[in-house]
Amino acid sequence: MNSKITTLLFDLDGTLINTNELIIASFTETLNHYYPGQFKREDIIPFIGPTLVDTFTSIDPERADEMIARYREHNWKNHDMLVTQFDGVFETVQTLKQSGYKLAVVTTKKRDIVERGLRLSKLDQFFDVVVTLDEVKHAKPDPEPLLKALKQLDS
């Protein structure tokens, strides 16, 4: 059986671009607004990864939508100032693309902020497919976004 790898799917946050400080700052600002002084950095770290809906619903189901809106507003305003590149990522992704791999981003973020991050890091040119929270019913870790990316790449 030939099992040659032809396709690579990437997460965005903390993988392709360093959004960790932006995410932590956005959670900190939001949570301090609703719960002053109750959440420290170490309490916030586990919130990186799950969807905002899952995280804020677990904290306060009644105000989750309001908290998400506040988080997103802070995140958007501070994006370009706090997002940085990881050393070697641009060159690595460029080399993978030039080597003929089909590349996709699969993320739990919304499309507008994903496109902004990819443009800022100049990685947008390398990805044939980007699957965001806006295109799926079930976010990661559900397989739906991964399967959608694979289908779009004919992989």
TORPATI-37666 format. One record per atom (N, C-alpha, C, CB): residue in one letter; x, y, z. Coordinates in steps of 0.1 Angstrom, whole numbers, padded with zeros to 4 digits, always signed. Glycine has a CB too. Layout:
BEGIN
aXYZ ...
//
This chain:
BEGIN
m+0008-0012+0000 m+0000+0000+0000 m+0009+0013+0000 m-0010+0000+0012 n+0006+0022-0009 n+0013+0034-0010 n+0006+0045-0001 n+0015+0039-0024 s+0013+0049+0010 s+0007+0059+0019 s+0015+0072+0019 s+0006+0053+0033 k+0017+0077+0007 k+0025+0089+0005 k+0016+0101+0010 k+0029+0092-0010 i+0022+0109+0018 i+0015+0121+0024 i+0015+0132+0013 i+0021+0126+0037 t+0003+0137+0010 t+0002+0147-0001 t-0005+0160+0005 t-0007+0142-0012 t-0011+0159+0017 t-0019+0170+0022 t-0015+0172+0037 t-0034+0166+0021 l-0015+0185+0040 l-0012+0189+0054 l-0022+0199+0059 l+0003+0195+0055 l-0028+0196+0070 l-0038+0205+0076 l-0032+0211+0088 l-0051+0198+0080 f-0033+0225+0090 f-0027+0232+0101 f-0038+0239+0109 f-0017+0242+0096 d-0036+0239+0122 d-0043+0248+0131 d-0037+0262+0129 d-0043+0243+0146 l-0044+0272+0134 l-0039+0285+0132 l-0032+0291+0145 l-0050+0295+0128 d-0040+0292+0155 d-0035+0298+0168 d-0024+0290+0174 d-0046+0300+0177 g-0013+0296+0177 g-0002+0289+0184 g+0005+0278+0175 g-0008+0282+0196 t+0001+0278+0163 t+0008+0268+0153 t+0014+0276+0142 t-0003+0258+0148 l+0006+0283+0134 l+0011+0291+0123 l+0014+0305+0127 l+0000+0291+0112 i+0006+0311+0136 i+0009+0324+0141 i+0008+0324+0156 i-0001+0334+0135 n+0016+0333+0162 n+0016+0333+0177 n+0005+0343+0181 n+0030+0337+0182 t-0006+0338+0185 t-0017+0346+0189 t-0019+0344+0204 t-0030+0342+0182 n-0010+0338+0211 n-0012+0334+0225 n-0015+0347+0234 n-0001+0327+0230 e-0006+0357+0232 e-0008+0369+0240 e-0020+0377+0237 e+0004+0378+0238 l-0024+0377+0224 l-0037+0383+0220 l-0049+0376+0227 l-0039+0383+0205 i-0049+0363+0226 i-0060+0355+0232 i-0060+0357+0247 i-0058+0340+0229 i-0049+0356+0254 i-0049+0358+0268 i-0053+0372+0272 i-0034+0356+0274 a-0049+0382+0264 a-0053+0396+0267 a-0068+0398+0265 a-0045+0406+0258 s-0073+0392+0255 s-0087+0393+0252 s-0096+0386+0263 s-0091+0387+0238 f-0092+0375+0267 f-0099+0368+0278 f-0097+0376+0291 f-0093+0354+0281 t-0085+0381+0294 t-0083+0389+0306 t-0092+0401+0306 t-0068+0393+0307 e-0092+0409+0295 e-0100+0421+0295 e-0115+0418+0297 e-0098+0429+0282 t-0119+0407+0290 t-0134+0404+0291 t-0137+0399+0305 t-0137+0393+0281 l-0129+0390+0310 l-0133+0384+0323 l-0131+0394+0334 l-0124+0372+0326 n-0121+0403+0333 n-0120+0414+0343 n-0132+0424+0343 n-0107+0421+0341 h-0138+0425+0332 h-0150+0434+0331 h-0161+0428+0339 h-0154+0436+0316 y-0163+0415+0337 y-0174+0408+0344 y-0171+0402+0358 y-0179+0396+0335 y-0159+0399+0360 y-0154+0393+0373 y-0141+0399+0377 y-0153+0377+0371 p-0141+0411+0381 p-0128+0418+0384 p-0119+0410+0394 p-0131+0432+0390 g-0107+0408+0389 g-0097+0402+0397 g-0099+0387+0400 g-0097+0408+0410 q-0109+0381+0394 q-0111+0366+0397 q-0104+0357+0389 q-0126+0364+0396 f-0099+0361+0377 f-0092+0352+0368 f-0078+0356+0366 f-0099+0351+0354 k-0068+0348+0369 k-0054+0350+0367 k-0050+0344+0354 k-0046+0345+0379 r-0038+0347+0349 r-0033+0342+0337 r-0033+0327+0336 r-0018+0346+0335 e-0029+0320+0347 e-0029+0305+0348 e-0044+0300+0347 e-0023+0300+0360 d-0054+0307+0351 d-0068+0303+0349 d-0072+0304+0335 d-0077+0311+0359 i-0066+0313+0328 i-0071+0316+0314 i-0064+0307+0304 i-0067+0330+0310 i-0052+0302+0306 i-0045+0294+0297 i-0053+0282+0292 i-0032+0288+0303 p-0060+0275+0300 p-0068+0264+0295 p-0080+0268+0285 p-0075+0256+0307 f-0083+0281+0285 f-0093+0285+0275 f-0088+0286+0261 f-0099+0299+0280 i-0075+0285+0259 i-0069+0286+0246 i-0072+0272+0239 i-0054+0289+0246 g-0080+0272+0228 g-0083+0260+0221 g-0098+0257+0219 g-0077+0248+0228 p-0105+0256+0230 p-0120+0254+0229 p-0126+0266+0222 p-0126+0251+0242 t-0138+0264+0217 t-0145+0276+0211 t-0149+0286+0222 t-0158+0271+0203 l-0151+0298+0218 l-0155+0309+0227 l-0169+0305+0233 l-0156+0322+0220 v-0178+0299+0225 v-0191+0295+0230 v-0189+0285+0241 v-0199+0289+0218 d-0181+0275+0239 d-0179+0265+0250 d-0173+0272+0262 d-0170+0254+0245 t-0163+0280+0260 t-0156+0286+0272 t-0166+0295+0280 t-0144+0294+0267 f-0172+0305+0273 f-0180+0315+0280 f-0193+0309+0285 f-0183+0326+0271 t-0198+0299+0278 t-0210+0292+0283 t-0207+0285+0296 t-0216+0282+0273 s-0195+0279+0297 s-0191+0272+0309 s-0189+0282+0321 s-0178+0264+0307 i-0186+0294+0318 i-0184+0304+0328 i-0197+0311+0332 i-0174+0315+0324 d-0205+0315+0323 d-0217+0322+0325 d-0227+0321+0314 d-0214+0338+0328 p-0235+0310+0314 p-0244+0308+0302 p-0254+0319+0299 p-0253+0295+0305 e-0258+0327+0309 e-0267+0338+0307 e-0260+0349+0299 e-0271+0343+0321 r-0248+0352+0301 r-0241+0363+0294 r-0231+0359+0284 r-0234+0372+0305 a-0231+0346+0280 a-0220+0341+0271 a-0220+0349+0258 a-0223+0326+0268 d-0231+0352+0252 d-0231+0360+0239 d-0225+0374+0241 d-0245+0361+0234 e-0229+0380+0252 e-0224+0393+0255 e-0208+0393+0257 e-0231+0399+0267 m-0204+0383+0264 m-0190+0381+0267 m-0182+0378+0254 m-0187+0370+0277 i-0188+0370+0246 i-0181+0367+0233 i-0180+0380+0225 i-0189+0356+0225 a-0190+0388+0224 a-0189+0400+0216 a-0178+0409+0222 a-0203+0408+0217 r-0177+0410+0235 r-0167+0419+0241 r-0153+0413+0238 r-0169+0420+0257 y-0151+0400+0239 y-0139+0393+0236 y-0135+0396+0222 y-0140+0378+0238 r-0144+0394+0213 r-0141+0396+0198 r-0138+0411+0195 r-0153+0392+0190 e-0144+0420+0202 e-0141+0434+0200 e-0127+0437+0204 e-0151+0443+0207 h-0123+0433+0216 h-0109+0435+0221 h-0099+0428+0212 h-0108+0429+0235 n-0102+0416+0208 n-0094+0408+0199 n-0091+0415+0186 n-0100+0394+0197 w-0102+0420+0180 w-0101+0427+0167 w-0092+0440+0168 w-0115+0430+0161 k-0095+0448+0179 k-0088+0460+0180 k-0073+0459+0183 k-0094+0468+0192 n-0069+0448+0189 n-0055+0446+0194 n-0048+0435+0185 n-0055+0441+0208 h-0054+0430+0175 h-0049+0419+0167 h-0035+0422+0162 h-0058+0416+0156 d-0034+0433+0154 d-0021+0435+0147 d-0010+0439+0156 d-0023+0446+0136 m-0013+0444+0168 m-0003+0448+0178 m+0002+0436+0185 m-0009+0459+0187 l-0006+0426+0188 l-0002+0415+0196 l+0001+0402+0189 l-0013+0412+0206 v-0003+0401+0177 v+0000+0388+0169 v+0015+0389+0164 v-0010+0386+0158 t+0022+0378+0166 t+0036+0378+0161 t+0038+0365+0153 t+0046+0379+0172 q+0049+0364+0146 q+0052+0352+0138 q+0062+0344+0146 q+0058+0356+0125 f+0060+0330+0145 f+0070+0321+0150 f+0082+0320+0140 f+0064+0307+0153 d+0094+0319+0146 d+0106+0318+0137 d+0104+0305+0128 d+0119+0317+0146 g+0107+0307+0116 g+0108+0296+0106 g+0095+0291+0101 g+0114+0285+0113 v+0083+0296+0106 v+0070+0291+0100 v+0069+0295+0086 v+0059+0297+0109 f+0071+0308+0083 f+0069+0313+0069 f+0077+0304+0059 f+0072+0328+0068 e+0090+0303+0062 e+0099+0295+0053 e+0095+0281+0052 e+0113+0296+0058 t+0090+0275+0063 t+0086+0261+0063 t+0074+0259+0055 t+0084+0256+0077 v+0064+0267+0056 v+0051+0266+0049 v+0054+0269+0034 v+0041+0276+0054 q+0062+0279+0031 q+0066+0282+0017 q+0073+0270+0011 q+0076+0294+0017 t+0082+0263+0018 t+0089+0251+0013 t+0079+0240+0010 t+0100+0247+0022 l+0070+0238+0020 l+0060+0227+0018 l+0051+0230+0006 l+0051+0226+0031 k+0047+0242+0004 k+0039+0246-0008 k+0047+0244-0021 k+0034+0261-0007 q+0059+0248-0021 q+0068+0247-0033 q+0071+0232-0036 q+0081+0255-0031 s+0070+0224-0025 s+0073+0209-0027 s+0060+0202-0032 s+0077+0203-0014 g+0049+0209-0034 g+0037+0203-0040 g+0027+0198-0030 g+0042+0192-0048 y+0029+0200-0017 y+0018+0196-0007 y+0006+0205-0009 y+0024+0197+0007 k-0006+0199-0007 k-0018+0206-0006 k-0019+0211+0009 k-0031+0197-0010 l-0022+0223+0011 l-0022+0229+0024 l-0035+0235+0028 l-0011+0239+0026 a-0040+0233+0040 a-0052+0239+0045 a-0050+0244+0059 a-0064+0230+0043 v-0058+0254+0063 v-0059+0258+0077 v-0073+0253+0082 v-0057+0273+0079 v-0073+0247+0094 v-0086+0243+0100 v-0086+0249+0114 v-0088+0227+0100 t-0095+0258+0117 t-0095+0265+0129 t-0109+0267+0135 t-0089+0279+0127 t-0109+0270+0148 t-0122+0273+0155 t-0125+0288+0155 t-0122+0267+0169 k-0117+0296+0148 k-0119+0310+0147 k-0129+0314+0136 k-0106+0318+0146 k-0134+0326+0136 k-0143+0331+0126 k-0134+0336+0114 k-0152+0342+0131 r-0140+0335+0102 r-0132+0338+0090 r-0126+0352+0089 r-0142+0337+0078 d-0132+0362+0094 d-0127+0376+0092 d-0113+0377+0100 d-0136+0386+0097 i-0113+0372+0112 i-0101+0373+0120 i-0090+0363+0115 i-0104+0370+0135 v-0094+0352+0109 v-0084+0342+0104 v-0078+0348+0092 v-0092+0329+0100 e-0085+0354+0083 e-0080+0360+0071 e-0070+0372+0075 e-0091+0366+0062 r-0074+0379+0085 r-0065+0390+0090 r-0052+0385+0094 r-0073+0398+0101 g-0052+0374+0102 g-0040+0368+0107 g-0031+0362+0096 g-0043+0358+0117 l-0037+0356+0087 l-0030+0350+0076 l-0024+0361+0067 l-0039+0341+0067 r-0031+0372+0065 r-0026+0383+0057 r-0014+0390+0064 r-0037+0394+0054 l-0016+0392+0077 l-0006+0399+0085 l+0007+0391+0085 l-0011+0400+0100 s+0007+0378+0085 s+0018+0369+0086 s+0023+0366+0071 s+0016+0357+0093 k+0016+0370+0061 k+0019+0367+0047 k+0018+0353+0044 k+0032+0373+0044 l+0010+0345+0052 l+0009+0331+0050 l-0003+0328+0040 l+0007+0323+0063 d-0012+0338+0038 d-0024+0336+0031 d-0021+0330+0017 d-0032+0349+0029 q-0010+0334+0011 q-0007+0329-0003 q-0004+0314-0004 q+0006+0337-0007 f-0002+0307+0007 f+0001+0293+0006 f-0010+0283+0008 f+0012+0291+0017 f-0022+0288+0013 f-0032+0279+0016 f-0044+0279+0006 f-0038+0283+0030 d-0046+0267+0000 d-0056+0265-0010 d-0070+0265-0003 d-0054+0252-0017 v-0071+0261+0009 v-0084+0259+0017 v-0082+0265+0031 v-0088+0245+0017 v-0092+0272+0035 v-0093+0276+0049 v-0107+0273+0054 v-0089+0292+0051 v-0107+0265+0064 v-0120+0261+0070 v-0121+0267+0084 v-0122+0245+0071 t-0131+0276+0086 t-0133+0283+0099 t-0146+0279+0105 t-0132+0299+0096 l-0148+0285+0117 l-0160+0282+0125 l-0172+0286+0117 l-0160+0290+0138 d-0171+0295+0108 d-0183+0300+0100 d-0188+0289+0090 d-0179+0313+0092 e-0179+0280+0086 e-0183+0270+0076 e-0187+0257+0081 e-0171+0268+0067 v-0188+0255+0094 v-0191+0242+0099 v-0203+0243+0110 v-0179+0235+0105 k-0209+0231+0112 k-0219+0230+0122 k-0213+0226+0135 k-0230+0220+0119 h-0202+0218+0134 h-0195+0213+0146 h-0180+0216+0145 h-0198+0197+0147 a-0176+0223+0155 a-0162+0227+0155 a-0153+0216+0160 a-0160+0240+0165 k-0140+0218+0158 k-0130+0208+0163 k-0132+0207+0178 k-0115+0213+0160 p-0131+0196+0184 p-0124+0184+0179 p-0133+0175+0171 p-0119+0176+0191 d-0146+0179+0168 d-0154+0171+0159 d-0146+0170+0146 d-0168+0178+0157 p-0147+0159+0139 p-0140+0158+0126 p-0146+0166+0114 p-0140+0143+0122 e-0157+0171+0116 e-0164+0178+0104 e-0154+0188+0097 e-0176+0186+0109 p-0148+0198+0104 p-0139+0207+0097 p-0127+0201+0090 p-0134+0218+0107 l-0122+0190+0096 l-0111+0183+0090 l-0115+0176+0077 l-0104+0173+0099 l-0127+0169+0078 l-0132+0162+0066 l-0136+0172+0055 l-0144+0154+0070 k-0141+0184+0059 k-0145+0194+0049 k-0132+0199+0042 k-0152+0206+0056 a-0121+0201+0049 a-0109+0206+0043 a-0104+0195+0033 a-0098+0209+0054 l-0104+0183+0038 l-0099+0172+0029 l-0107+0171+0016 l-0099+0159+0037 k-0120+0172+0018 k-0129+0171+0006 k-0126+0183-0004 k-0143+0171+0010 q-0124+0195+0002 q-0122+0206-0007 q-0108+0205-0014 q-0122+0219+0001 l-0099+0198-0008 l-0086+0196-0014 l-0085+0184-0022 l-0075+0195-0003 d-0096+0176-0023 d-0097+0164-0030 d-0086+0154-0025 d-0095+0166-0046 s-0085+0153-0012 s-0075+0145-0006 s-0082+0134+0002 s-0066+0153+0004 
//
